[in-house]
């Protein structure tokens, strides 16, 4: 789990201003959320791979027959 409070404490301990701590924390929270959405898109992509493979095999068989 992404612990924003612990990260904010660590950044504040490094003598960063509160505004900078908030900006960094918000940016990292958004990046963590964005990565989760990408994983869903990748899962959709991997489900499409068998169909894509079938289309390529079919094209590999059909094109030589059409040209030959």
C-alpha positions in Angstrom: 0.0 0.0 0.0 1.1 3.5 -0.8 1.6 5.3 2.6 1.4 9.0 1.7 1.6 10.1 5.4 5.0 8.3 5.9 6.3 9.8 2.6 5.2 13.3 3.7 6.9 12.9 7.0 10.1 11.8 5.3 10.0 14.7 2.9 9.4 17.2 5.7 12.3 15.7 7.6 14.5 16.6 4.6 13.6 20.2 5.3 11.3 20.6 2.3 8.6 23.3 2.4 5.1 22.1 3.1 3.9 23.2 -0.4 6.7 21.1 -2.0 5.9 18.1 0.2 2.2 18.3 -0.8 3.1 18.7 -4.5 5.4 15.7 -4.5 2.9 13.6 -2.5 0.1 14.4 -4.9 2.3 13.7 -8.0 3.3 10.3 -6.6 -0.3 9.4 -5.7 -1.5 10.2 -9.2 1.4 8.2 -10.7 0.5 5.2 -8.5 -3.1 5.4 -9.6 -2.1 5.8 -13.3 -0.1 2.6 -13.1 -3.1 0.7 -11.9 -5.1 1.8 -14.9 -2.3 0.8 -17.2 -2.3 -2.7 -15.8 -6.0 -3.1 -16.7 -5.2 -2.0 -20.2 -2.4 -4.5 -20.4 -4.7 -7.3 -19.3 -7.1 -6.4 -22.0 -4.2 -6.4 -24.5 -3.1 -9.9 -23.4 -6.7 -11.2 -23.8 -6.6 -10.0 -27.5 -3.3 -11.8 -28.2 -4.8 -15.2 -29.2 -7.2 -13.5 -31.7 -4.3 -11.5 -33.1 -2.2 -14.6 -33.4 -5.0 -16.4 -35.2 -5.4 -13.6 -37.7 -1.7 -13.6 -38.5 -1.6 -17.3 -39.0 -4.7 -17.1 -41.3 -3.1 -14.3 -43.3 0.2 -16.3 -43.5 -1.8 -19.2 -45.1 -4.1 -17.1 -47.3 -1.7 -14.7 -48.9 0.6 -17.3 -50.5 -2.5 -19.1 -51.8 -3.8 -15.9 -53.3 -0.5 -15.0 -54.9 0.5 -18.6 -55.9 
